[in-house]
Amino acid sequence: MNLAQWSIIQNGAKIVAHMGTGNNAYIIACYSNSRPAVMLPLLIQMNHTNTNIAVVVHTETAAKRYSKEIEETSKVAGTPCSSQCFLRWDSLPIDSKCTYFTPESFLKAFGQQQEIPYTHIIVLDTHERLQWGETVLAVLKKVYTGPLVLCCSPLPKAIGYLQDFYEGASIIALQDIEVVDMHYLDHPSCNLVDTAVDTAVNISSMEGDGHIIMFLSTREEVLLVIRGINDRLQSQQKGGDVSVVPFYKAMKREELEELYDALDKRGGRTIIVATAMAQDYTSLPPDIKYVVDSGLQTSQEGKQIWATKLDCEIRANRVSSTGGKVYRLFTEEMFEDLIDMCPAEVMVDKLDQVVLYWLSLGVKNILTLETPSKYPQRLLSSALTTLHHASLISNDGQLTRVAQSVSSLSICLPFIPTRFIAAIGHSLSESCTSQILSIVAMELAWRT
């Protein structure tokens, strides 16, 4: 989709036309394949002079990809745009018209500069409700007075989540691709791999032109399904014009090259067998017409779990042309039983790092802090206990001298675990700082 199409068909121009100065928040409901991370900065640049745009995305991979993509798109559009990505371990960003951040790196830049020097800020994937993403929203609400664009998926609960935090924010729902056919199984599948293979082969044999993307939960399932599809196509002697390619985390370079070769290939059909990482990936072929969704994904602990309704809607909207078809490998009743969205990370995750961050910024009472999701009392108490045991806060909940000595570290590098912050703080009075820094650096390098 080019800039003019995005501006006219999806009403993107309406957004920037109303973005003046002042503390204005705009909620844009769209899916990632609408490419708001690329198109919005270009539209803002075209409609405003002397822009300095910050775009906050949810992963480092996305930041790198969008930074490259916006330069390529801007050349085609005739609106050159210098861009860069600023990641967790980068030095402070140099001047550019558009800088891509992760939530952690945005907070780092804010901590080092002690200001937010951007004319426009765009925050993507707010529906993910990640801990540091919500921290960014809370910081922006407290200190940022410029126009702010918040992008989320067009699900009522995702929009309502932002409306509750930014009262009076204008909502702009972009026109998305219409899925005309949604298919469910009549009965739950007894063998997901076999059902996935059957579905892909049947689509390839009986449906018209268009690529197929299939969502599974694990790499092992991806490889089993690919083997099954290839075996079936060969036995039917119908595999000549069909490419079956994997798409999952930690793919080898030659596997990625094979994927991109298949996506660039003219003619024929490509079947992309992917894990959930393809949900928000923008660089997929333009002619996806069929989506096959297992309804499953892998949790951070490596367990197979059901996706949410929001995940399934995002997957369904990977079709890139009106008239697409979606095949869900579960029953309609099972879909209705899915939860709408994942709970916010702050509702289930440890809060010691984010609490230390706010205390280091000078917040006196965490309980009255305005955040998109209210911190649970149980997790707050646990975080304060952890920080107290590390001698980072006193009995009255205030920073100790040890914590104050490293408060700039907590602000500029909020993603460093609190036990490392505490070790560095204590080392300052023990004449062993260089040794502790070496250990911390090795630990962080291993984690990265």
matplotlib code that plots the C-alpha trace (Angstrom):
import matplotlib.pyplot as plt

x = [0.0, 1.5, 1.3, -1.6, -3.7, -3.1, -3.9, -7.1, -8.6, -7.7, -8.3, -4.8, -4.7, -7.5, -5.2, -2.4, -4.7, -6.1, -2.8, -1.9, 0.1, -1.0, -1.7, -3.7, -4.1, -5.4, -6.3, -5.9, -7.6, -6.0, -4.0, -0.2, -0.5, -1.9, 1.7, 1.0, 4.6, 5.8, 2.8, 2.0, 5.5, 5.5, 2.1, 3.1, 6.3, 4.3, 1.8, 4.1, 7.5, 10.5, 9.3, 11.2, 9.1, 9.5, 7.9, 7.8, 7.4, 7.3, 10.6, 14.1, 13.5, 10.5, 12.4, 15.2, 12.8, 10.6, 13.7, 14.8, 11.3, 10.4, 13.5, 12.6, 8.9, 9.8, 12.0, 9.1, 6.7, 9.1, 9.3, 12.9, 12.9, 16.1, 15.4, 17.3, 16.5, 17.7, 18.0, 18.8, 22.6, 22.9, 24.4, 22.0, 20.3, 21.6, 19.3, 16.9, 13.4, 12.1, 13.6, 12.3, 12.5, 11.5, 9.7, 12.9, 15.1, 12.6, 12.8, 16.5, 16.6, 14.2, 16.4, 19.6, 18.1, 15.7, 13.3, 11.2, 12.4, 9.9, 7.3, 5.2, 5.1, 3.6, 3.2, 2.3, 0.9, -0.6, -2.9, 0.1, 0.0, 3.6, 5.1, 7.5, 5.1, 2.6, 5.4, 6.0, 2.3, 2.3, 5.5, 4.1, 0.9, 2.8, 5.4, 4.6, 2.6, 2.8, 0.5, 0.4, -0.8, -1.7, -2.2, -4.1, -6.0, -9.7, -11.2, -13.6, -11.6, -8.3, -9.8, -11.6, -8.3, -6.8, -10.0, -10.0, -6.5, -6.7, -10.1, -11.4, -8.9, -10.2, -10.7, -10.0, -10.8, -8.9, -10.7, -9.3, -9.5, -12.9, -12.8, -15.7, -15.6, -14.8, -14.7, -14.7, -14.5, -17.7, -15.9, -12.6, -9.6, -8.2, -4.9, -3.9, -1.0, -3.2, -6.0, -3.6, -2.1, -5.6, -6.7, -3.7, -3.8, -7.5, -7.2, -4.3, -6.2, -9.7, -9.4, -8.3, -5.0, -3.5, -0.9, -1.7, -0.4, -0.8, -0.4, 0.9, 2.3, 5.7, 8.7, 8.2, 4.6, 5.7, 8.3, 5.8, 3.1, 5.6, 6.7, 3.1, 2.1, 5.1, 4.5, 0.8, 1.5, 4.1, 1.8, -0.9, 1.7, 0.6, 3.6, 5.3, 3.9, 3.6, 6.3, 6.0, 8.2, 8.6, 8.6, 9.6, 12.0, 15.7, 15.6, 19.0, 20.2, 19.8, 16.2, 15.4, 16.9, 14.7, 11.7, 12.4, 13.1, 9.7, 8.0, 9.7, 8.9, 6.5, 3.6, 2.6, 1.4, 3.4, 2.2, 3.8, 3.8, 4.5, 4.4, 2.7, 5.7, 4.1, 1.1, 2.6, 5.2, 4.8, 7.1, 4.9, 3.8, 1.1, -1.2, -2.1, -5.7, -6.1, -5.3, -5.3, -5.3, -4.7, -5.8, -2.7, 0.5, 3.5, 3.7, 6.9, 7.4, 7.3, 3.9, 1.3, -1.7, -4.8, -4.5, -6.9, -9.7, -7.5, -4.7, -7.2, -8.5, -5.0, -4.2, -7.4, -6.5, -3.3, -5.3, -4.1, -7.1, -10.8, -12.4, -10.0, -10.9, -10.0, -10.0, -9.9, -8.9, -11.3, -15.0, -17.0, -17.9, -14.3, -13.6, -16.4, -14.8, -11.4, -10.5, -10.6, -7.1, -4.1, -4.0, -1.6, 2.0, 1.8, -1.0, 1.0, 4.7, 7.2, 7.2, 10.5, 12.2, 9.3, 8.8, 12.5, 12.3, 9.4, 11.0, 14.3, 12.3, 11.1, 7.6, 6.8, 3.7, 3.4, -0.1, -1.4, 0.5, -1.7, -0.9, -2.9, -3.3, -3.5, -0.6, -2.0, -1.5, 0.0, 2.7, 3.4, 4.0, 6.2, 8.2, 8.7, 9.8, 12.4, 13.8, 13.9, 15.9, 18.3, 18.8, 17.4, 14.5, 14.1, 11.3, 9.2, 9.5, 12.0, 15.3, 18.3, 21.7, 22.8, 19.8, 20.3, 24.0, 22.8, 19.5, 20.7, 21.4, 17.9, 16.4, 18.6, 18.7, 15.5, 15.6, 18.7, 17.5, 17.3, 19.8, 22.4, 21.6, 21.9, 25.3, 26.7, 25.4, 27.0, 30.3, 30.8, 31.6, 33.5, 36.2, 35.2, 33.1, 35.2, 34.9, 31.1, 30.6, 32.5, 30.3, 27.1, 28.2, 28.9, 25.5, 23.7, 25.6, 24.6, 21.0, 21.0]
y = [0.0, 3.4, 6.7, 8.1, 5.0, 5.1, 8.8, 8.6, 5.1, 4.8, 8.4, 8.8, 12.4, 13.2, 12.3, 14.7, 17.5, 17.8, 17.4, 20.8, 21.8, 21.1, 18.0, 16.1, 12.4, 10.4, 6.8, 5.0, 1.6, -0.4, -3.6, -3.7, -4.7, -1.2, -0.1, 2.9, 2.8, 3.8, 5.7, 7.9, 9.5, 10.2, 11.8, 14.0, 15.0, 16.0, 18.1, 19.7, 21.5, 21.0, 17.6, 15.4, 12.3, 9.5, 6.1, 3.6, -0.1, -3.3, -5.0, -4.2, -6.3, -4.1, -0.9, -2.0, -3.1, 0.0, 2.3, 0.7, 0.4, 4.1, 5.2, 2.9, 4.0, 7.7, 7.5, 6.0, 8.6, 11.4, 12.5, 11.7, 10.9, 10.3, 7.7, 5.7, 3.2, 3.7, 0.5, -0.3, -0.2, 2.6, 6.0, 9.0, 9.4, 11.9, 14.3, 12.7, 13.3, 10.0, 7.8, 4.3, 3.2, 0.3, 1.2, 0.5, 2.6, 5.5, 5.6, 5.4, 8.4, 10.3, 9.6, 10.7, 13.9, 14.7, 16.0, 14.8, 16.8, 15.5, 17.4, 14.2, 10.9, 7.7, 4.6, 1.4, -1.9, -0.4, -3.4, -5.6, -3.8, -4.6, -3.3, -0.8, 0.2, 1.2, 3.0, 5.0, 6.0, 7.1, 9.2, 10.8, 11.7, 13.4, 15.4, 15.5, 18.4, 17.7, 15.7, 12.0, 9.1, 5.8, 2.8, -0.3, -3.1, -2.3, -4.4, -2.6, -3.6, -2.4, 1.0, 1.2, 0.5, 3.7, 5.8, 5.1, 6.5, 9.3, 10.8, 12.7, 11.3, 11.3, 7.9, 7.3, 3.8, 3.1, 1.2, -2.4, -5.3, -7.1, -10.8, -12.2, -15.9, -17.2, -21.0, -23.0, -26.7, -28.5, -30.6, -30.1, -31.5, -34.8, -34.3, -30.6, -31.4, -33.6, -31.0, -28.2, -30.2, -31.2, -27.6, -26.1, -28.8, -28.4, -24.6, -25.0, -27.5, -26.0, -22.2, -19.5, -17.6, -16.1, -16.9, -18.8, -18.1, -20.6, -19.9, -22.7, -22.6, -24.2, -24.7, -28.4, -28.1, -25.8, -28.4, -31.3, -29.5, -28.4, -32.0, -33.2, -30.6, -31.3, -35.1, -34.6, -32.3, -34.6, -37.6, -35.6, -34.3, -30.7, -29.2, -27.7, -24.2, -24.2, -23.1, -24.1, -22.1, -21.8, -18.6, -18.8, -17.4, -18.2, -19.3, -19.9, -17.4, -19.8, -20.6, -16.9, -16.5, -19.3, -17.6, -14.2, -15.9, -17.6, -14.3, -12.5, -15.2, -14.2, -16.5, -19.6, -19.9, -19.6, -21.3, -19.7, -21.9, -19.6, -19.2, -16.3, -14.0, -13.4, -11.8, -8.3, -8.8, -6.2, -7.6, -10.4, -10.8, -8.5, -11.3, -13.2, -14.3, -17.2, -17.5, -20.8, -20.3, -23.0, -20.7, -21.7, -20.0, -20.5, -18.7, -17.1, -20.2, -22.3, -23.9, -24.3, -22.0, -20.7, -17.4, -14.5, -13.2, -10.2, -12.5, -14.4, -11.1, -9.9, -13.1, -13.0, -9.5, -10.8, -11.1, -8.3, -8.1, -7.8, -11.2, -13.1, -16.3, -17.4, -21.1, -21.5, -25.0, -25.0, -24.6, -21.3, -22.2, -22.5, -19.1, -17.5, -19.0, -17.4, -14.4, -11.0, -9.8, -11.0, -9.3, -6.4, -7.4, -5.3, -7.5, -10.7, -9.8, -8.6, -4.9, -4.2, -2.7, -0.4, 0.7, 1.5, 3.5, 5.6, 6.2, 7.2, 9.8, 11.3, 9.8, 9.9, 7.7, 4.7, 4.0, 7.3, 7.1, 7.3, 4.4, 2.7, -0.4, 0.0, -1.9, -4.8, -4.3, -7.8, -7.2, -3.7, -5.1, -7.8, -5.3, -3.0, -6.0, -7.0, -3.5, -3.2, -6.5, -5.2, -2.0, 0.2, 1.6, 2.4, 1.4, 4.4, 3.5, 6.1, 5.6, 4.8, 6.4, 3.4, 3.7, 7.5, 6.9, 4.9, 6.6, 7.9, 4.3, 3.3, 6.1, 5.7, 1.9, 0.9, -2.6, -3.7, -6.1, -4.5, -7.0, -5.7, -2.1, -2.9, -4.7, -1.6, 0.7, -1.3, -1.6, 2.2, 2.0, -1.2, -0.3, -3.1, -1.2, -2.3, -6.0, -5.7, -3.8, -6.6, -9.3, -7.3, -6.6, -10.3, -11.3, -8.7, -9.8, -13.4, -12.4, -10.4]
z = [0.0, -1.0, 0.8, -1.3, -0.7, 3.0, 3.1, 1.1, 1.5, 5.2, 6.1, 7.5, 6.4, 8.8, 11.7, 10.8, 9.6, 13.1, 14.9, 16.1, 19.2, 22.7, 24.7, 22.2, 22.2, 19.2, 19.3, 15.9, 15.6, 12.8, 12.2, 11.8, 8.1, 7.6, 8.3, 10.7, 11.9, 8.4, 6.9, 9.9, 10.2, 6.5, 6.6, 9.6, 7.8, 4.7, 6.7, 9.2, 9.0, 11.2, 12.5, 14.9, 15.3, 17.9, 17.1, 20.0, 18.8, 20.9, 19.8, 18.6, 15.5, 14.6, 15.3, 12.9, 10.2, 10.3, 10.2, 7.0, 5.5, 6.0, 4.1, 1.2, 1.2, 1.5, -1.6, -3.6, -2.2, -3.2, 0.5, 1.7, 5.4, 7.4, 10.1, 12.7, 15.4, 19.0, 21.0, 24.6, 24.4, 21.8, 22.5, 22.5, 19.1, 16.6, 14.9, 12.4, 11.3, 12.6, 15.4, 16.3, 19.9, 22.0, 25.3, 27.2, 24.9, 24.9, 28.7, 28.5, 26.1, 28.4, 31.5, 29.8, 28.2, 31.1, 28.4, 25.5, 22.5, 19.9, 18.0, 17.5, 19.3, 18.0, 20.3, 18.5, 19.7, 22.9, 23.1, 24.1, 27.5, 28.2, 31.5, 30.0, 27.3, 30.0, 31.8, 28.6, 28.4, 32.1, 31.6, 28.5, 30.2, 33.0, 31.0, 27.3, 25.9, 22.2, 19.9, 20.7, 18.5, 20.2, 17.9, 18.9, 17.3, 16.5, 19.3, 21.6, 24.8, 23.2, 22.4, 25.7, 27.6, 26.1, 26.4, 30.1, 30.5, 28.0, 28.6, 25.6, 23.1, 19.6, 18.0, 14.4, 13.1, 9.8, 7.1, 7.0, 4.7, 4.8, 5.4, 3.5, 4.7, 8.2, 8.5, 11.7, 12.3, 13.2, 15.9, 17.7, 15.8, 17.1, 15.3, 14.7, 12.3, 10.1, 10.1, 9.2, 6.3, 5.0, 5.1, 3.3, 0.6, 0.0, -0.3, -2.7, -4.8, -4.8, -4.2, -6.6, -6.7, -3.6, -0.9, 2.3, 5.8, 8.6, 12.3, 14.6, 18.1, 17.9, 15.5, 15.7, 14.5, 11.7, 10.4, 10.7, 8.8, 6.1, 5.6, 5.5, 2.9, 0.7, 0.9, 0.0, -2.9, -4.3, -4.1, -6.0, -8.4, -7.7, -6.0, -9.0, -8.7, -4.8, -2.4, 1.2, 3.5, 7.3, 9.4, 13.0, 15.6, 15.3, 11.7, 10.0, 7.5, 4.5, 5.7, 5.7, 2.3, 1.0, 2.5, 0.9, -2.4, -2.3, -1.3, -4.2, -6.7, -9.5, -10.1, -8.3, -4.7, -1.5, 1.7, 4.7, 7.8, 10.8, 14.5, 16.2, 15.4, 11.9, 13.4, 13.4, 10.7, 8.0, 5.3, 4.1, 0.5, -0.8, -2.1, 1.0, 0.6, 2.9, 6.6, 8.5, 12.3, 14.8, 17.6, 19.6, 20.6, 23.0, 26.3, 27.6, 29.7, 26.6, 27.2, 24.4, 25.3, 23.5, 21.8, 22.7, 20.6, 19.8, 18.5, 16.3, 14.9, 14.1, 12.4, 10.4, 9.1, 7.6, 4.4, 2.1, -0.3, 0.1, -0.3, 1.9, 3.6, 7.1, 8.3, 12.0, 13.1, 16.1, 16.6, 16.8, 20.4, 21.3, 19.8, 21.9, 25.0, 24.4, 26.5, 24.7, 25.6, 27.6, 31.1, 31.4, 32.3, 35.5, 36.7, 36.6, 36.5, 39.1, 39.7, 41.5, 38.5, 37.5, 41.1, 41.5, 38.2, 39.5, 42.9, 41.2, 39.1, 42.4, 42.7, 46.4, 46.5, 44.1, 45.3, 43.8, 40.6, 37.5, 35.1, 32.4, 34.5, 38.3, 40.0, 42.1, 45.9, 46.2, 43.5, 44.9, 48.4, 47.0, 45.0, 48.0, 50.1, 47.4, 47.2, 51.0, 51.3, 48.7, 50.8, 48.0, 50.0, 53.7, 56.0, 55.0, 51.3, 50.3, 48.4, 50.6, 50.1, 48.2, 45.8, 45.5, 44.5, 41.5, 40.8, 37.4, 36.5, 37.4, 35.3, 32.2, 32.2, 33.8, 32.3, 34.4, 37.1, 40.6, 42.1, 39.7, 40.5, 44.2, 43.7, 41.8, 44.5, 47.3, 45.4, 45.4, 49.2, 49.0, 46.4, 44.1, 41.5, 38.5, 39.4, 40.0, 36.7, 34.8, 36.3, 35.6, 32.0, 31.4, 32.9, 30.7, 27.6, 28.3, 28.7, 25.5]

ax = plt.figure().add_subplot(projection="3d")
ax.plot(x, y, z, "-o")
ax.set_aspect("equal")
plt.show()
